[in-house]
Amino acid sequence: MSQGSPDDDRQRLRSVLALGLVLALVFGGVWLFTVLRHEAQLEDCLASGRRDCDRLVNSR
């Protein structure tokens, strides 16, 4: 394999870092969506007057 120029190496590093940032944002968004959905389900259950909401929401 031939040696790449330093500019190519820097560009490759920037691309890998950008990909890592995008993946972190996607996984963080999925995690946040899951947590907020669980909290909304729990809040809806409590607002309906039920007392066993934690058990019901966690069993889904």
N, C-alpha and C positions, 0 to 999 in steps of 0.2 A: 504494500500500500504506500502511496505517496504521502508525504507530509503536507498538511494543510497550512495555509498562511495564518498568521495570528488573527487577522480579521475574520477568517472563516471560523476559527475556534471561538472567538468572542461572540459571533453571531449564533453559533450553535449553542453556546452557554445561555445566551439571552433567550433563545427559543425554548430550551429545556426549562429555564426558570419561569417563563411565561406559561408554559404548559402546566407546571406544578402549581402555579398560582390559580389558574383556571380550574384545575381539578380540586384544589382546596376550597375554592368558592362554591363549586357544585356540591361537593360532599357536605360542606357546612350548611348550604341552603337546604339540602335534603334532611339533614339532622334537625335544623331549626323548624322546618315544616312539620316534621314528625312530633316534636315536642309541643309546638303550638296547637296542633290538631288534638293531641292527648289532653292538653289543658282545656281546650274548648269543649271537648266531650265531657270532661269532669265538671266544668262550670255549667253546662247545659243540664246535666243530671242533677246537680245541686239546686239549680234554679227551679227544677220541676218538683222539688220537695222530697226527693228520695234521700235515704240515709246510708244506703249501702253502695254509694257511687264508686268508691275507690275499687272495690271488688269487681263491680260490673265493668268499669272502664278498663281495668287491667286484664280482664278475661277475654277481651275482644282481640 
